[in-house]
Amino acid sequence: MKNKIISDLHALEIKDIIENEPLYKHTTFKVGGPALVFIEAHSFNDVTKTIDYALQYHIKYLIIGNGSNILVSDKLFQGIVISTKYLNSFELNDNYVYAMCGVNLIALAYHTAQASLSGMEFASGIPGCIGGSVFMNAGAYKKEMADIIKEVLVYDNHQLKWLDKAELAFSYRHSIFQERRDMVILAVNLELEFACKEKIMELIETRKQKRQATQPYDAFCAGSTFKNPSIDTSSWQLIDEANLRGYKINDAQVSMKHSNFIINRDRASAKDVYDLINLVKKRVQEKANITLHVEVELINFE
Ligand SMILES: Cc1cc2nc3c(=O)[nH]c(=O)nc-3n(C[C@H](O)[C@H](O)[C@H](O)COP(=O)(O)OP(=O)(O)OC[C@H]3O[C@@H](n4cnc5c(N)ncnc54)[C@H](O)[C@@H]3O)c2cc1C
């Protein structure tokens, strides 16, 4: 199967193909088994041709950005993983920004700030790409992607089309793409506002310091593990009340710095992290009778 996929993709002129690529190299948790076939997309065509091919032959596929919100299992991913990191061009036009799905959110937040554009301050510490951030409706400090998205270019049912924000069903850490996993985000148009550059940079700097003081930003992790159950209830508090701050399963640990972050101290497997997630859920359910829902996407556990 692998050799046929690779030769078919070569015939479609897809160049950057790697076999048995370890996925831990492409996730911020630094865990995950190999992908049968891994491609680095360099054009929208690379993405759309690969997806058309995968659909035609019923081959499983997964599209990733920076891998900063995924927990990939240790077993072989029996299909094609498409990395979008090289689809990273963007353009500023007045207060509008066109950005391809692989654009790094932090880099874009700093770039727009330097252009005196306000709106992306919340994103200046979120280590994702545009595609994954739209998929997750990533957010912080009461702002989220939905606040700045104007429209999204998608590949849907073999067609390219622009969808307006109103069609994207955004809510807390949710977008339509979580139900429509067959749709791929290729690019976005963002709408920002002109403001004082110094004020924007000051806000970014204050938040950076706050993050560094309160989150294990330099550990292998995927940000918040669980969604907050409600505006008034934080997952970290429930986890603390269940006495789990610092709890470990092998090298997977509930962070001492922020208990809604699970970190890989060095050599954790995806199973260690997965088992710890389930243990936290179980203990919080027993203690507080509240069901925690994972914010991190679990990949290839079925
Ligand atoms: C230290 C740290 C801090 C973080 N802080 C925050 C925070 O403050 N707020 C927050 O919301 N998140 C935070 N995160 C989580 C994460 O950075 C965000 O969710 C980010 O938006 C994910 O983007 P990504 O490119 O890494 O997505 P990935 O992890 O690569 O993918 C996430 C999901 O999106 C899908 N996807 C990716 N690209 C596409 C595409 N082009 N089309 C369709 N589907 C796609 C993937 O299949 C997957 O299901 C943090 C993570 C870390 C490690």
The ligand as an SDF file (V2000), in Angstrom:
LIG
                    3D

 53 58  0  0  0  0  0  0  0  0999 V2000
    2.3640   26.4950   25.0170 C   0  0  0  0  0  0  0  0  0  0  0  0
    1.0120   26.4870   24.3410 C   0  0  0  0  0  0  0  0  0  0  0  0
    0.1140   27.4920   24.6080 C   0  0  0  0  0  0  0  0  0  0  0  0
   -1.1510   27.5040   23.9940 C   0  0  0  0  0  0  0  0  0  0  0  0
   -2.0240   28.5130   24.2750 N   0  0  0  0  0  0  0  0  0  0  0  0
   -3.2300   28.5350   23.6970 C   0  0  0  0  0  0  0  0  0  0  0  0
   -4.1600   29.5880   23.9770 C   0  0  0  0  0  0  0  0  0  0  0  0
   -3.8790   30.5200   24.7190 O   0  0  0  0  0  0  0  0  0  0  0  0
   -5.3850   29.5450   23.3680 N   0  0  0  0  0  0  0  0  0  0  0  0
   -5.7320   28.5360   22.5120 C   0  0  0  0  0  0  0  0  0  0  0  0
   -6.8530   28.5580   21.9740 O   0  0  0  0  0  0  0  0  0  0  0  0
   -4.8690   27.5240   22.2300 N   0  0  0  0  0  0  0  0  0  0  0  0
   -3.6250   27.4920   22.7920 C   0  0  0  0  0  0  0  0  0  0  0  0
   -2.7760   26.4740   22.5080 N   0  0  0  0  0  0  0  0  0  0  0  0
   -3.2070   25.3630   21.6340 C   0  0  0  0  0  0  0  0  0  0  0  0
   -2.8610   25.5460   20.1440 C   0  0  0  0  0  0  0  0  0  0  0  0
   -1.6910   26.3330   19.9760 O   0  0  0  0  0  0  0  0  0  0  0  0
   -4.0010   26.1870   19.3500 C   0  0  0  0  0  0  0  0  0  0  0  0
   -5.1860   25.4210   19.4500 O   0  0  0  0  0  0  0  0  0  0  0  0
   -3.6370   26.3550   17.8640 C   0  0  0  0  0  0  0  0  0  0  0  0
   -4.5940   27.1490   17.2700 O   0  0  0  0  0  0  0  0  0  0  0  0
   -3.5500   25.0370   17.0960 C   0  0  0  0  0  0  0  0  0  0  0  0
   -2.9850   25.3150   15.8140 O   0  0  0  0  0  0  0  0  0  0  0  0
   -2.0490   24.2390   15.0850 P   0  0  0  0  0  0  0  0  0  0  0  0
   -1.6340   24.7920   13.7710 O   0  0  0  0  0  0  0  0  0  0  0  0
   -0.9420   23.8230   15.9700 O   0  0  0  0  0  0  0  0  0  0  0  0
   -3.0800   23.0580   14.8830 O   0  0  0  0  0  0  0  0  0  0  0  0
   -2.7940   21.4890   14.8860 P   0  0  0  0  0  0  0  0  0  0  0  0
   -2.4880   21.0490   16.2760 O   0  0  0  0  0  0  0  0  0  0  0  0
   -1.7990   21.1570   13.8300 O   0  0  0  0  0  0  0  0  0  0  0  0
   -4.2350   20.9410   14.4810 O   0  0  0  0  0  0  0  0  0  0  0  0
   -5.3350   21.1020   15.3470 C   0  0  0  0  0  0  0  0  0  0  0  0
   -6.5990   20.5850   14.6280 C   0  0  0  0  0  0  0  0  0  0  0  0
   -6.8730   21.4290   13.5010 O   0  0  0  0  0  0  0  0  0  0  0  0
   -6.9390   20.6560   12.3170 C   0  0  0  0  0  0  0  0  0  0  0  0
   -6.3360   21.4530   11.2410 N   0  0  0  0  0  0  0  0  0  0  0  0
   -5.1070   22.0070   11.2220 C   0  0  0  0  0  0  0  0  0  0  0  0
   -4.9120   22.7000   10.0830 N   0  0  0  0  0  0  0  0  0  0  0  0
   -6.0540   22.5720    9.3540 C   0  0  0  0  0  0  0  0  0  0  0  0
   -6.4850   23.0410    8.0710 C   0  0  0  0  0  0  0  0  0  0  0  0
   -5.6830   23.7930    7.3020 N   0  0  0  0  0  0  0  0  0  0  0  0
   -7.7330   22.7110    7.6400 N   0  0  0  0  0  0  0  0  0  0  0  0
   -8.5560   21.9430    8.4100 C   0  0  0  0  0  0  0  0  0  0  0  0
   -8.2030   21.4660    9.6250 N   0  0  0  0  0  0  0  0  0  0  0  0
   -6.9720   21.7790   10.0990 C   0  0  0  0  0  0  0  0  0  0  0  0
   -6.1040   19.4030   12.6040 C   0  0  0  0  0  0  0  0  0  0  0  0
   -6.4850   18.3100   11.7850 O   0  0  0  0  0  0  0  0  0  0  0  0
   -6.4160   19.1630   14.0730 C   0  0  0  0  0  0  0  0  0  0  0  0
   -7.6400   18.4660   14.2070 O   0  0  0  0  0  0  0  0  0  0  0  0
   -1.5020   26.4610   23.0990 C   0  0  0  0  0  0  0  0  0  0  0  0
   -0.5770   25.4420   22.8150 C   0  0  0  0  0  0  0  0  0  0  0  0
    0.6640   25.4590   23.4300 C   0  0  0  0  0  0  0  0  0  0  0  0
    1.6540   24.3570   23.0890 C   0  0  0  0  0  0  0  0  0  0  0  0
  1  2  1  0
  2  3  1  0
  2 52  2  0
  3  4  2  0
  4  5  1  0
  4 50  1  0
  5  6  2  0
  6  7  1  0
  6 13  1  0
  7  8  2  0
  7  9  1  0
  9 10  1  0
 10 11  2  0
 10 12  1  0
 12 13  2  0
 13 14  1  0
 14 15  1  0
 14 50  1  0
 15 16  1  0
 16 17  1  0
 16 18  1  0
 18 19  1  0
 18 20  1  0
 20 21  1  0
 20 22  1  0
 22 23  1  0
 23 24  1  0
 24 25  2  0
 24 26  1  0
 24 27  1  0
 27 28  1  0
 28 29  2  0
 28 30  1  0
 28 31  1  0
 31 32  1  0
 32 33  1  0
 33 34  1  0
 33 48  1  0
 34 35  1  0
 35 36  1  0
 35 46  1  0
 36 37  1  0
 36 45  1  0
 37 38  2  0
 38 39  1  0
 39 40  1  0
 39 45  2  0
 40 41  1  0
 40 42  2  0
 42 43  1  0
 43 44  2  0
 44 45  1  0
 46 47  1  0
 46 48  1  0
 48 49  1  0
 50 51  2  0
 51 52  1  0
 52 53  1  0
M  END
$$$$
